[in-house]
Amino acid sequence: MTQLDIQVDDVVHLRKQHPCGGWQWRVFRIGADIGIVCLTCHRRLMLPRHKFRKAIKTIEHRRSAQPENGDSLLLSESSTSGNP
């Protein structure tokens, strides 16, 4: 089982290029859906966790500070199963 630690303000590279030509996205929200914003055109998208997990290719830049107020998420197959 692969785990992926994503935090707010991380910059990620997705598998598909955005129509504006951008590849880099910044995470702005973590919850039931993952909110990302394109760094080229500033378009915002909300993706369900399982789709985000499949769409991500690499994490390019990590936020330097430790997470505050629970704004990090450990994505794994067990986190999408619906069990608390």
PyMOL Python script that loads the backbone (N, CA, C, O; Angstrom):
from pymol import cmd

cmd.read_pdbstr("""\
ATOM      1  N   MET A   1       0.846  -1.176   0.000  1.00  0.00           N
ATOM      2  CA  MET A   1       0.000   0.000   0.000  1.00  0.00           C
ATOM      3  C   MET A   1       0.894   1.243   0.000  1.00  0.00           C
ATOM      4  O   MET A   1       1.747   1.400   0.874  1.00  0.00           O
ATOM      5  N   THR A   2       0.699   2.102  -0.960  1.00  0.00           N
ATOM      6  CA  THR A   2       1.480   3.322  -1.089  1.00  0.00           C
ATOM      7  C   THR A   2       0.787   4.458  -0.357  1.00  0.00           C
ATOM      8  O   THR A   2      -0.424   4.643  -0.470  1.00  0.00           O
ATOM      9  N   GLN A   3       1.586   5.222   0.403  1.00  0.00           N
ATOM     10  CA  GLN A   3       1.039   6.379   1.100  1.00  0.00           C
ATOM     11  C   GLN A   3       1.652   7.635   0.507  1.00  0.00           C
ATOM     12  O   GLN A   3       2.815   7.642   0.102  1.00  0.00           O
ATOM     13  N   LEU A   4       0.869   8.682   0.463  1.00  0.00           N
ATOM     14  CA  LEU A   4       1.295   9.938  -0.118  1.00  0.00           C
ATOM     15  C   LEU A   4       0.940  11.046   0.855  1.00  0.00           C
ATOM     16  O   LEU A   4      -0.237  11.266   1.140  1.00  0.00           O
ATOM     17  N   ASP A   5       1.935  11.743   1.365  1.00  0.00           N
ATOM     18  CA  ASP A   5       1.711  12.807   2.334  1.00  0.00           C
ATOM     19  C   ASP A   5       1.631  14.139   1.596  1.00  0.00           C
ATOM     20  O   ASP A   5       2.627  14.619   1.053  1.00  0.00           O
ATOM     21  N   ILE A   6       0.455  14.722   1.582  1.00  0.00           N
ATOM     22  CA  ILE A   6       0.224  15.993   0.901  1.00  0.00           C
ATOM     23  C   ILE A   6      -0.136  17.039   1.939  1.00  0.00           C
ATOM     24  O   ILE A   6      -0.906  16.766   2.860  1.00  0.00           O
ATOM     25  N   GLN A   7       0.423  18.242   1.792  1.00  0.00           N
ATOM     26  CA  GLN A   7       0.131  19.348   2.696  1.00  0.00           C
ATOM     27  C   GLN A   7      -0.304  20.558   1.878  1.00  0.00           C
ATOM     28  O   GLN A   7      -0.008  20.662   0.687  1.00  0.00           O
ATOM     29  N   VAL A   8      -1.009  21.465   2.535  1.00  0.00           N
ATOM     30  CA  VAL A   8      -1.397  22.720   1.900  1.00  0.00           C
ATOM     31  C   VAL A   8      -0.124  23.470   1.506  1.00  0.00           C
ATOM     32  O   VAL A   8       0.850  23.477   2.259  1.00  0.00           O
ATOM     33  N   ASP A   9      -0.129  24.089   0.347  1.00  0.00           N
ATOM     34  CA  ASP A   9       0.973  24.845  -0.261  1.00  0.00           C
ATOM     35  C   ASP A   9       2.040  23.979  -0.911  1.00  0.00           C
ATOM     36  O   ASP A   9       3.048  24.515  -1.370  1.00  0.00           O
ATOM     37  N   ASP A  10       1.861  22.650  -0.971  1.00  0.00           N
ATOM     38  CA  ASP A  10       2.762  21.812  -1.759  1.00  0.00           C
ATOM     39  C   ASP A  10       2.504  22.089  -3.234  1.00  0.00           C
ATOM     40  O   ASP A  10       1.371  22.371  -3.626  1.00  0.00           O
ATOM     41  N   VAL A  11       3.549  22.012  -4.054  1.00  0.00           N
ATOM     42  CA  VAL A  11       3.421  22.158  -5.502  1.00  0.00           C
ATOM     43  C   VAL A  11       3.577  20.773  -6.110  1.00  0.00           C
ATOM     44  O   VAL A  11       4.561  20.078  -5.855  1.00  0.00           O
ATOM     45  N   VAL A  12       2.592  20.377  -6.920  1.00  0.00           N
ATOM     46  CA  VAL A  12       2.591  19.041  -7.512  1.00  0.00           C
ATOM     47  C   VAL A  12       2.588  19.130  -9.034  1.00  0.00           C
ATOM     48  O   VAL A  12       2.148  20.122  -9.616  1.00  0.00           O
ATOM     49  N   HIS A  13       3.086  18.081  -9.656  1.00  0.00           N
ATOM     50  CA  HIS A  13       3.104  17.946 -11.113  1.00  0.00           C
ATOM     51  C   HIS A  13       2.105  16.849 -11.450  1.00  0.00           C
ATOM     52  O   HIS A  13       2.252  15.715 -10.995  1.00  0.00           O
ATOM     53  N   LEU A  14       1.082  17.181 -12.249  1.00  0.00           N
ATOM     54  CA  LEU A  14       0.069  16.195 -12.611  1.00  0.00           C
ATOM     55  C   LEU A  14       0.448  15.478 -13.905  1.00  0.00           C
ATOM     56  O   LEU A  14       1.296  15.946 -14.664  1.00  0.00           O
ATOM     57  N   ARG A  15      -0.192  14.340 -14.142  1.00  0.00           N
ATOM     58  CA  ARG A  15       0.121  13.518 -15.314  1.00  0.00           C
ATOM     59  C   ARG A  15      -0.324  14.167 -16.629  1.00  0.00           C
ATOM     60  O   ARG A  15       0.317  13.977 -17.662  1.00  0.00           O
ATOM     61  N   LYS A  16      -1.409  14.924 -16.593  1.00  0.00           N
ATOM     62  CA  LYS A  16      -1.906  15.570 -17.807  1.00  0.00           C
ATOM     63  C   LYS A  16      -1.673  17.075 -17.732  1.00  0.00           C
ATOM     64  O   LYS A  16      -1.811  17.690 -16.674  1.00  0.00           O
ATOM     65  N   GLN A  17      -1.319  17.651 -18.870  1.00  0.00           N
ATOM     66  CA  GLN A  17      -1.098  19.090 -18.953  1.00  0.00           C
ATOM     67  C   GLN A  17      -2.439  19.818 -18.965  1.00  0.00           C
ATOM     68  O   GLN A  17      -3.399  19.357 -19.583  1.00  0.00           O
ATOM     69  N   HIS A  18      -2.498  20.956 -18.279  1.00  0.00           N
ATOM     70  CA  HIS A  18      -3.694  21.788 -18.273  1.00  0.00           C
ATOM     71  C   HIS A  18      -3.825  22.458 -19.647  1.00  0.00           C
ATOM     72  O   HIS A  18      -2.805  22.714 -20.286  1.00  0.00           O
ATOM     73  N   PRO A  19      -5.030  22.749 -20.119  1.00  0.00           N
ATOM     74  CA  PRO A  19      -5.199  23.398 -21.429  1.00  0.00           C
ATOM     75  C   PRO A  19      -4.436  24.719 -21.581  1.00  0.00           C
ATOM     76  O   PRO A  19      -4.122  25.112 -22.704  1.00  0.00           O
ATOM     77  N   CYS A  20      -4.136  25.404 -20.491  1.00  0.00           N
ATOM     78  CA  CYS A  20      -3.373  26.652 -20.571  1.00  0.00           C
ATOM     79  C   CYS A  20      -1.892  26.392 -20.828  1.00  0.00           C
ATOM     80  O   CYS A  20      -1.144  27.320 -21.140  1.00  0.00           O
ATOM     81  N   GLY A  21      -1.467  25.146 -20.701  1.00  0.00           N
ATOM     82  CA  GLY A  21      -0.063  24.794 -20.915  1.00  0.00           C
ATOM     83  C   GLY A  21       0.697  24.538 -19.632  1.00  0.00           C
ATOM     84  O   GLY A  21       1.867  24.158 -19.675  1.00  0.00           O
ATOM     85  N   GLY A  22       0.059  24.737 -18.490  1.00  0.00           N
ATOM     86  CA  GLY A  22       0.738  24.562 -17.207  1.00  0.00           C
ATOM     87  C   GLY A  22       0.773  23.118 -16.739  1.00  0.00           C
ATOM     88  O   GLY A  22      -0.140  22.338 -17.012  1.00  0.00           O
ATOM     89  N   TRP A  23       1.839  22.775 -16.031  1.00  0.00           N
ATOM     90  CA  TRP A  23       2.002  21.443 -15.442  1.00  0.00           C
ATOM     91  C   TRP A  23       1.979  21.493 -13.924  1.00  0.00           C
ATOM     92  O   TRP A  23       1.688  20.484 -13.281  1.00  0.00           O
ATOM     93  N   GLN A  24       2.279  22.645 -13.337  1.00  0.00           N
ATOM     94  CA  GLN A  24       2.424  22.741 -11.885  1.00  0.00           C
ATOM     95  C   GLN A  24       1.149  23.258 -11.235  1.00  0.00           C
ATOM     96  O   GLN A  24       0.501  24.176 -11.736  1.00  0.00           O
ATOM     97  N   TRP A  25       0.806  22.640 -10.099  1.00  0.00           N
ATOM     98  CA  TRP A  25      -0.387  22.987  -9.343  1.00  0.00           C
ATOM     99  C   TRP A  25      -0.018  23.123  -7.875  1.00  0.00           C
ATOM    100  O   TRP A  25       0.820  22.374  -7.373  1.00  0.00           O
ATOM    101  N   ARG A  26      -0.641  24.080  -7.177  1.00  0.00           N
ATOM    102  CA  ARG A  26      -0.428  24.266  -5.745  1.00  0.00           C
ATOM    103  C   ARG A  26      -1.663  23.775  -5.006  1.00  0.00           C
ATOM    104  O   ARG A  26      -2.790  24.097  -5.382  1.00  0.00           O
ATOM    105  N   VAL A  27      -1.448  22.995  -3.956  1.00  0.00           N
ATOM    106  CA  VAL A  27      -2.548  22.489  -3.137  1.00  0.00           C
ATOM    107  C   VAL A  27      -3.011  23.617  -2.220  1.00  0.00           C
ATOM    108  O   VAL A  27      -2.203  24.181  -1.483  1.00  0.00           O
ATOM    109  N   PHE A  28      -4.307  23.955  -2.256  1.00  0.00           N
ATOM    110  CA  PHE A  28      -4.820  25.014  -1.389  1.00  0.00           C
ATOM    111  C   PHE A  28      -5.850  24.512  -0.391  1.00  0.00           C
ATOM    112  O   PHE A  28      -6.188  25.233   0.549  1.00  0.00           O
ATOM    113  N   ARG A  29      -6.358  23.296  -0.566  1.00  0.00           N
ATOM    114  CA  ARG A  29      -7.367  22.776   0.356  1.00  0.00           C
ATOM    115  C   ARG A  29      -7.238  21.265   0.426  1.00  0.00           C
ATOM    116  O   ARG A  29      -7.019  20.597  -0.584  1.00  0.00           O
ATOM    117  N   ILE A  30      -7.377  20.738   1.637  1.00  0.00           N
ATOM    118  CA  ILE A  30      -7.368  19.297   1.852  1.00  0.00           C
ATOM    119  C   ILE A  30      -8.578  18.942   2.688  1.00  0.00           C
ATOM    120  O   ILE A  30      -8.809  19.523   3.749  1.00  0.00           O
ATOM    121  N   GLY A  31      -9.336  18.000   2.209  1.00  0.00           N
ATOM    122  CA  GLY A  31     -10.529  17.533   2.908  1.00  0.00           C
ATOM    123  C   GLY A  31     -11.047  16.311   2.187  1.00  0.00           C
ATOM    124  O   GLY A  31     -10.261  15.474   1.743  1.00  0.00           O
ATOM    125  N   ALA A  32     -12.355  16.196   2.063  1.00  0.00           N
ATOM    126  CA  ALA A  32     -12.919  15.100   1.277  1.00  0.00           C
ATOM    127  C   ALA A  32     -12.463  15.226  -0.172  1.00  0.00           C
ATOM    128  O   ALA A  32     -12.254  14.222  -0.853  1.00  0.00           O
ATOM    129  N   ASP A  33     -12.312  16.458  -0.636  1.00  0.00           N
ATOM    130  CA  ASP A  33     -11.757  16.747  -1.957  1.00  0.00           C
ATOM    131  C   ASP A  33     -10.443  17.488  -1.770  1.00  0.00           C
ATOM    132  O   ASP A  33     -10.226  18.137  -0.747  1.00  0.00           O
ATOM    133  N   ILE A  34      -9.577  17.389  -2.756  1.00  0.00           N
ATOM    134  CA  ILE A  34      -8.305  18.106  -2.743  1.00  0.00           C
ATOM    135  C   ILE A  34      -8.460  19.309  -3.664  1.00  0.00           C
ATOM    136  O   ILE A  34      -8.818  19.153  -4.832  1.00  0.00           O
ATOM    137  N   GLY A  35      -8.196  20.502  -3.154  1.00  0.00           N
ATOM    138  CA  GLY A  35      -8.268  21.719  -3.952  1.00  0.00           C
ATOM    139  C   GLY A  35      -6.893  22.069  -4.480  1.00  0.00           C
ATOM    140  O   GLY A  35      -5.927  22.132  -3.720  1.00  0.00           O
ATOM    141  N   ILE A  36      -6.801  22.299  -5.790  1.00  0.00           N
ATOM    142  CA  ILE A  36      -5.535  22.676  -6.408  1.00  0.00           C
ATOM    143  C   ILE A  36      -5.756  23.894  -7.293  1.00  0.00           C
ATOM    144  O   ILE A  36      -6.850  24.111  -7.813  1.00  0.00           O
ATOM    145  N   VAL A  37      -4.698  24.687  -7.457  1.00  0.00           N
ATOM    146  CA  VAL A  37      -4.761  25.875  -8.304  1.00  0.00           C
ATOM    147  C   VAL A  37      -3.591  25.814  -9.286  1.00  0.00           C
ATOM    148  O   VAL A  37      -2.454  25.553  -8.893  1.00  0.00           O
ATOM    149  N   CYS A  38      -3.879  26.058 -10.570  1.00  0.00           N
ATOM    150  CA  CYS A  38      -2.856  26.048 -11.613  1.00  0.00           C
ATOM    151  C   CYS A  38      -1.935  27.253 -11.406  1.00  0.00           C
ATOM    152  O   CYS A  38      -2.410  28.374 -11.218  1.00  0.00           O
ATOM    153  N   LEU A  39      -0.628  27.024 -11.441  1.00  0.00           N
ATOM    154  CA  LEU A  39       0.315  28.117 -11.232  1.00  0.00           C
ATOM    155  C   LEU A  39       0.509  28.966 -12.483  1.00  0.00           C
ATOM    156  O   LEU A  39       1.150  30.015 -12.413  1.00  0.00           O
ATOM    157  N   THR A  40      -0.027  28.541 -13.625  1.00  0.00           N
ATOM    158  CA  THR A  40       0.088  29.314 -14.859  1.00  0.00           C
ATOM    159  C   THR A  40      -1.092  30.266 -15.039  1.00  0.00           C
ATOM    160  O   THR A  40      -0.902  31.461 -15.264  1.00  0.00           O
ATOM    161  N   CYS A  41      -2.318  29.730 -14.938  1.00  0.00           N
ATOM    162  CA  CYS A  41      -3.507  30.557 -15.207  1.00  0.00           C
ATOM    163  C   CYS A  41      -4.357  30.812 -13.960  1.00  0.00           C
ATOM    164  O   CYS A  41      -5.345  31.542 -14.037  1.00  0.00           O
ATOM    165  N   HIS A  42      -3.999  30.231 -12.821  1.00  0.00           N
ATOM    166  CA  HIS A  42      -4.674  30.414 -11.527  1.00  0.00           C
ATOM    167  C   HIS A  42      -6.088  29.835 -11.496  1.00  0.00           C
ATOM    168  O   HIS A  42      -6.912  30.257 -10.685  1.00  0.00           O
ATOM    169  N   ARG A  43      -6.369  28.885 -12.362  1.00  0.00           N
ATOM    170  CA  ARG A  43      -7.651  28.176 -12.350  1.00  0.00           C
ATOM    171  C   ARG A  43      -7.685  27.233 -11.149  1.00  0.00           C
ATOM    172  O   ARG A  43      -6.699  26.555 -10.862  1.00  0.00           O
ATOM    173  N   ARG A  44      -8.811  27.191 -10.453  1.00  0.00           N
ATOM    174  CA  ARG A  44      -8.960  26.316  -9.288  1.00  0.00           C
ATOM    175  C   ARG A  44      -9.779  25.088  -9.646  1.00  0.00           C
ATOM    176  O   ARG A  44     -10.783  25.181 -10.353  1.00  0.00           O
ATOM    177  N   LEU A  45      -9.341  23.937  -9.150  1.00  0.00           N
ATOM    178  CA  LEU A  45     -10.054  22.678  -9.347  1.00  0.00           C
ATOM    179  C   LEU A  45     -10.204  21.971  -8.015  1.00  0.00           C
ATOM    180  O   LEU A  45      -9.357  22.097  -7.131  1.00  0.00           O
ATOM    181  N   MET A  46     -11.280  21.235  -7.882  1.00  0.00           N
ATOM    182  CA  MET A  46     -11.492  20.366  -6.727  1.00  0.00           C
ATOM    183  C   MET A  46     -11.561  18.940  -7.258  1.00  0.00           C
ATOM    184  O   MET A  46     -12.392  18.630  -8.112  1.00  0.00           O
ATOM    185  N   LEU A  47     -10.694  18.080  -6.756  1.00  0.00           N
ATOM    186  CA  LEU A  47     -10.671  16.682  -7.181  1.00  0.00           C
ATOM    187  C   LEU A  47     -10.938  15.777  -5.991  1.00  0.00           C
ATOM    188  O   LEU A  47     -10.420  16.023  -4.902  1.00  0.00           O
ATOM    189  N   PRO A  48     -11.738  14.732  -6.180  1.00  0.00           N
ATOM    190  CA  PRO A  48     -11.871  13.734  -5.112  1.00  0.00           C
ATOM    191  C   PRO A  48     -10.501  13.110  -4.828  1.00  0.00           C
ATOM    192  O   PRO A  48      -9.646  13.050  -5.712  1.00  0.00           O
ATOM    193  N   ARG A  49     -10.301  12.654  -3.607  1.00  0.00           N
ATOM    194  CA  ARG A  49      -9.000  12.102  -3.212  1.00  0.00           C
ATOM    195  C   ARG A  49      -8.496  11.023  -4.157  1.00  0.00           C
ATOM    196  O   ARG A  49      -7.333  11.042  -4.559  1.00  0.00           O
ATOM    197  N   HIS A  50      -9.367  10.078  -4.515  1.00  0.00           N
ATOM    198  CA  HIS A  50      -8.910   8.963  -5.349  1.00  0.00           C
ATOM    199  C   HIS A  50      -8.490   9.431  -6.744  1.00  0.00           C
ATOM    200  O   HIS A  50      -7.560   8.869  -7.323  1.00  0.00           O
ATOM    201  N   LYS A  51      -9.153  10.441  -7.288  1.00  0.00           N
ATOM    202  CA  LYS A  51      -8.759  10.962  -8.601  1.00  0.00           C
ATOM    203  C   LYS A  51      -7.464  11.760  -8.498  1.00  0.00           C
ATOM    204  O   LYS A  51      -6.615  11.687  -9.387  1.00  0.00           O
ATOM    205  N   PHE A  52      -7.312  12.524  -7.413  1.00  0.00           N
ATOM    206  CA  PHE A  52      -6.072  13.277  -7.207  1.00  0.00           C
ATOM    207  C   PHE A  52      -4.892  12.326  -7.083  1.00  0.00           C
ATOM    208  O   PHE A  52      -3.828  12.563  -7.657  1.00  0.00           O
ATOM    209  N   ARG A  53      -5.086  11.249  -6.333  1.00  0.00           N
ATOM    210  CA  ARG A  53      -4.013  10.274  -6.117  1.00  0.00           C
ATOM    211  C   ARG A  53      -3.563   9.653  -7.440  1.00  0.00           C
ATOM    212  O   ARG A  53      -2.374   9.395  -7.630  1.00  0.00           O
ATOM    213  N   LYS A  54      -4.501   9.413  -8.353  1.00  0.00           N
ATOM    214  CA  LYS A  54      -4.151   8.861  -9.660  1.00  0.00           C
ATOM    215  C   LYS A  54      -3.541   9.920 -10.581  1.00  0.00           C
ATOM    216  O   LYS A  54      -2.700   9.600 -11.421  1.00  0.00           O
ATOM    217  N   ALA A  55      -3.959  11.171 -10.428  1.00  0.00           N
ATOM    218  CA  ALA A  55      -3.528  12.242 -11.330  1.00  0.00           C
ATOM    219  C   ALA A  55      -2.140  12.776 -11.009  1.00  0.00           C
ATOM    220  O   ALA A  55      -1.482  13.334 -11.888  1.00  0.00           O
ATOM    221  N   ILE A  56      -1.680  12.622  -9.779  1.00  0.00           N
ATOM    222  CA  ILE A  56      -0.405  13.206  -9.370  1.00  0.00           C
ATOM    223  C   ILE A  56       0.761  12.390  -9.929  1.00  0.00           C
ATOM    224  O   ILE A  56       0.740  11.160  -9.910  1.00  0.00           O
ATOM    225  N   LYS A  57       1.772  13.096 -10.424  1.00  0.00           N
ATOM    226  CA  LYS A  57       2.976  12.444 -10.932  1.00  0.00           C
ATOM    227  C   LYS A  57       4.115  12.599  -9.931  1.00  0.00           C
ATOM    228  O   LYS A  57       4.728  11.610  -9.529  1.00  0.00           O
ATOM    229  N   THR A  58       4.401  13.834  -9.529  1.00  0.00           N
ATOM    230  CA  THR A  58       5.453  14.082  -8.535  1.00  0.00           C
ATOM    231  C   THR A  58       5.050  15.242  -7.637  1.00  0.00           C
ATOM    232  O   THR A  58       4.210  16.067  -7.996  1.00  0.00           O
ATOM    233  N   ILE A  59       5.666  15.287  -6.466  1.00  0.00           N
ATOM    234  CA  ILE A  59       5.567  16.446  -5.584  1.00  0.00           C
ATOM    235  C   ILE A  59       6.842  17.235  -5.816  1.00  0.00           C
ATOM    236  O   ILE A  59       7.930  16.770  -5.475  1.00  0.00           O
ATOM    237  N   GLU A  60       6.721  18.431  -6.396  1.00  0.00           N
ATOM    238  CA  GLU A  60       7.900  19.188  -6.797  1.00  0.00           C
ATOM    239  C   GLU A  60       8.480  20.035  -5.678  1.00  0.00           C
ATOM    240  O   GLU A  60       9.699  20.105  -5.524  1.00  0.00           O
ATOM    241  N   HIS A  61       7.631  20.676  -4.900  1.00  0.00           N
ATOM    242  CA  HIS A  61       8.096  21.521  -3.800  1.00  0.00           C
ATOM    243  C   HIS A  61       7.257  21.218  -2.582  1.00  0.00           C
ATOM    244  O   HIS A  61       6.030  21.150  -2.659  1.00  0.00           O
ATOM    245  N   ARG A  62       7.914  21.040  -1.472  1.00  0.00           N
ATOM    246  CA  ARG A  62       7.237  20.790  -0.213  1.00  0.00           C
ATOM    247  C   ARG A  62       7.184  22.072   0.588  1.00  0.00           C
ATOM    248  O   ARG A  62       8.082  22.910   0.506  1.00  0.00           O
ATOM    249  N   ARG A  63       6.129  22.216   1.360  1.00  0.00           N
ATOM    250  CA  ARG A  63       6.052  23.331   2.297  1.00  0.00           C
ATOM    251  C   ARG A  63       7.086  23.074   3.380  1.00  0.00           C
ATOM    252  O   ARG A  63       7.200  21.948   3.864  1.00  0.00           O
ATOM    253  N   SER A  64       7.837  24.085   3.767  1.00  0.00           N
ATOM    254  CA  SER A  64       8.954  23.897   4.691  1.00  0.00           C
ATOM    255  C   SER A  64       8.521  23.732   6.142  1.00  0.00           C
ATOM    256  O   SER A  64       9.180  23.014   6.894  1.00  0.00           O
ATOM    257  N   ALA A  65       7.443  24.368   6.555  1.00  0.00           N
ATOM    258  CA  ALA A  65       7.014  24.319   7.959  1.00  0.00           C
ATOM    259  C   ALA A  65       6.240  23.039   8.250  1.00  0.00           C
ATOM    260  O   ALA A  65       5.721  22.394   7.340  1.00  0.00           O
ATOM    261  N   GLN A  66       6.168  22.682   9.521  1.00  0.00           N
ATOM    262  CA  GLN A  66       5.376  21.541   9.946  1.00  0.00           C
ATOM    263  C   GLN A  66       3.896  21.893   9.817  1.00  0.00           C
ATOM    264  O   GLN A  66       3.535  23.065   9.932  1.00  0.00           O
ATOM    265  N   PRO A  67       3.033  20.904   9.582  1.00  0.00           N
ATOM    266  CA  PRO A  67       1.603  21.196   9.439  1.00  0.00           C
ATOM    267  C   PRO A  67       0.998  21.749  10.721  1.00  0.00           C
ATOM    268  O   PRO A  67       1.339  21.325  11.825  1.00  0.00           O
ATOM    269  N   GLU A  68       0.094  22.706  10.550  1.00  0.00           N
ATOM    270  CA  GLU A  68      -0.612  23.302  11.674  1.00  0.00           C
ATOM    271  C   GLU A  68      -2.104  23.077  11.475  1.00  0.00           C
ATOM    272  O   GLU A  68      -2.588  23.017  10.344  1.00  0.00           O
ATOM    273  N   ASN A  69      -2.827  22.953  12.579  1.00  0.00           N
ATOM    274  CA  ASN A  69      -4.289  22.845  12.546  1.00  0.00           C
ATOM    275  C   ASN A  69      -4.788  21.692  11.678  1.00  0.00           C
ATOM    276  O   ASN A  69      -5.879  21.775  11.115  1.00  0.00           O
ATOM    277  N   GLY A  70      -4.016  20.632  11.564  1.00  0.00           N
ATOM    278  CA  GLY A  70      -4.470  19.465  10.820  1.00  0.00           C
ATOM    279  C   GLY A  70      -4.581  19.685   9.326  1.00  0.00           C
ATOM    280  O   GLY A  70      -5.440  19.081   8.683  1.00  0.00           O
ATOM    281  N   ASP A  71      -3.726  20.546   8.743  1.00  0.00           N
ATOM    282  CA  ASP A  71      -3.831  20.814   7.317  1.00  0.00           C
ATOM    283  C   ASP A  71      -2.911  19.916   6.491  1.00  0.00           C
ATOM    284  O   ASP A  71      -2.421  20.330   5.440  1.00  0.00           O
ATOM    285  N   SER A  72      -2.677  18.696   6.957  1.00  0.00           N
ATOM    286  CA  SER A  72      -1.973  17.710   6.151  1.00  0.00           C
ATOM    287  C   SER A  72      -2.861  16.489   6.009  1.00  0.00           C
ATOM    288  O   SER A  72      -3.812  16.306   6.768  1.00  0.00           O
ATOM    289  N   LEU A  73      -2.548  15.674   5.048  1.00  0.00           N
ATOM    290  CA  LEU A  73      -3.374  14.505   4.773  1.00  0.00           C
ATOM    291  C   LEU A  73      -2.470  13.375   4.340  1.00  0.00           C
ATOM    292  O   LEU A  73      -1.597  13.559   3.491  1.00  0.00           O
ATOM    293  N   LEU A  74      -2.672  12.216   4.914  1.00  0.00           N
ATOM    294  CA  LEU A  74      -1.942  11.039   4.511  1.00  0.00           C
ATOM    295  C   LEU A  74      -2.866  10.243   3.608  1.00  0.00           C
ATOM    296  O   LEU A  74      -3.825   9.631   4.078  1.00  0.00           O
ATOM    297  N   LEU A  75      -2.584  10.250   2.319  1.00  0.00           N
ATOM    298  CA  LEU A  75      -3.434   9.568   1.354  1.00  0.00           C
ATOM    299  C   LEU A  75      -2.986   8.123   1.225  1.00  0.00           C
ATOM    300  O   LEU A  75      -1.825   7.850   0.918  1.00  0.00           O
ATOM    301  N   SER A  76      -3.887   7.220   1.455  1.00  0.00           N
ATOM    302  CA  SER A  76      -3.616   5.805   1.253  1.00  0.00           C
ATOM    303  C   SER A  76      -4.911   5.140   0.849  1.00  0.00           C
ATOM    304  O   SER A  76      -5.976   5.758   0.876  1.00  0.00           O
ATOM    305  N   GLU A  77      -4.817   3.890   0.479  1.00  0.00           N
ATOM    306  CA  GLU A  77      -6.021   3.191   0.066  1.00  0.00           C
ATOM    307  C   GLU A  77      -6.998   3.048   1.218  1.00  0.00           C
ATOM    308  O   GLU A  77      -8.209   3.042   0.996  1.00  0.00           O
ATOM    309  N   SER A  78      -6.501   2.934   2.444  1.00  0.00           N
ATOM    310  CA  SER A  78      -7.395   2.789   3.588  1.00  0.00           C
ATOM    311  C   SER A  78      -8.130   4.088   3.906  1.00  0.00           C
ATOM    312  O   SER A  78      -9.215   4.048   4.485  1.00  0.00           O
ATOM    313  N   SER A  79      -7.558   5.251   3.537  1.00  0.00           N
ATOM    314  CA  SER A  79      -8.212   6.521   3.838  1.00  0.00           C
ATOM    315  C   SER A  79      -9.405   6.781   2.927  1.00  0.00           C
ATOM    316  O   SER A  79     -10.232   7.641   3.230  1.00  0.00           O
ATOM    317  N   THR A  80      -9.510   6.058   1.824  1.00  0.00           N
ATOM    318  CA  THR A  80     -10.630   6.263   0.916  1.00  0.00           C
ATOM    319  C   THR A  80     -11.703   5.203   1.074  1.00  0.00           C
ATOM    320  O   THR A  80     -12.674   5.194   0.318  1.00  0.00           O
ATOM    321  N   SER A  81     -11.547   4.301   2.052  1.00  0.00           N
ATOM    322  CA  SER A  81     -12.480   3.190   2.190  1.00  0.00           C
ATOM    323  C   SER A  81     -13.782   3.562   2.871  1.00  0.00           C
ATOM    324  O   SER A  81     -14.748   2.804   2.788  1.00  0.00           O
ATOM    325  N   GLY A  82     -13.840   4.700   3.539  1.00  0.00           N
ATOM    326  CA  GLY A  82     -15.058   5.121   4.210  1.00  0.00           C
ATOM    327  C   GLY A  82     -15.109   4.711   5.663  1.00  0.00           C
ATOM    328  O   GLY A  82     -16.025   5.109   6.382  1.00  0.00           O
ATOM    329  N   ASN A  83     -14.146   3.922   6.114  1.00  0.00           N
ATOM    330  CA  ASN A  83     -14.087   3.569   7.529  1.00  0.00           C
ATOM    331  C   ASN A  83     -13.416   4.684   8.300  1.00  0.00           C
ATOM    332  O   ASN A  83     -12.425   5.241   7.827  1.00  0.00           O
ATOM    333  N   PRO A  84     -13.928   5.033   9.488  1.00  0.00           N
ATOM    334  CA  PRO A  84     -13.317   6.134  10.241  1.00  0.00           C
ATOM    335  C   PRO A  84     -11.958   5.788  10.769  1.00  0.00           C
ATOM    336  O   PRO A  84     -11.320   6.613  11.422  1.00  0.00           O
TER     337      PRO A  84
END
""", "prot")
cmd.dss("prot")
cmd.show_as("cartoon", "prot")
cmd.util.cbc("prot")
cmd.orient("prot")
